[in-house]
Amino acid sequence: MRWRWNLVTYLVLPIMVLEGVTTKPAVRRSVELFRNTWGENVLGNVGIGAVDFLLFLPVILLVMLGALAGGAVAYVLFGLAVLWFLGSVIVTTALSGIYQTALYHYAAGRAVPQEFAATDLAHAFPPKRR
C-alpha cells in the first residue's frame, strides 16, 4: 500500500512549488497527473532506485572490508562508508528532484526544459492502447 502512495504523491512537491497550491489540492492534482503518466512515474522510480542501489554497493563492500580488517583500518573504512553513503543519498535525492520536476512539466503539458526534450519522455513508452 505504501508504494502506491509514494507513486501517487510523487509529483506533490513540484505541484506545490510551481502551481502555488496547498497540500490537499496538490495531492488531488498529483493523482490526476499520475493517471496520465503512471508508466513514466514508475519507470523513473525504478531507474532512480537502481542508481541508488548501485551507489550503495560500495558501502557494503567498505563495511565488509572494515569488519574483516579490524583495528584502526576498520574505523577508516567505516568512516569512508558513511561518507560514501551520505554522498549517494545527496546524489539520488538530487536526481529524484530533477526527474520529478521534468515529469511534472511533461505531465502538466507545460514546456519541458530543453535539457529534457519532450520527445525524450514522450517516447519512453509505446502509445497506450484503448
Secondary structure, 3 states (H helix, E strand, C coil): CHHHHHHHCCCHHHHHHHHCCCHHHHHHHHHHHHHHHHHHHHHHHHHHHHHHHHHHHHHHHHHHHHHHHCHHHHHHHHHHHHHHHHHHHHHHHHHHHHHHHHHHHHHCCCCCCHHHCHHHHHCCCCCCCC
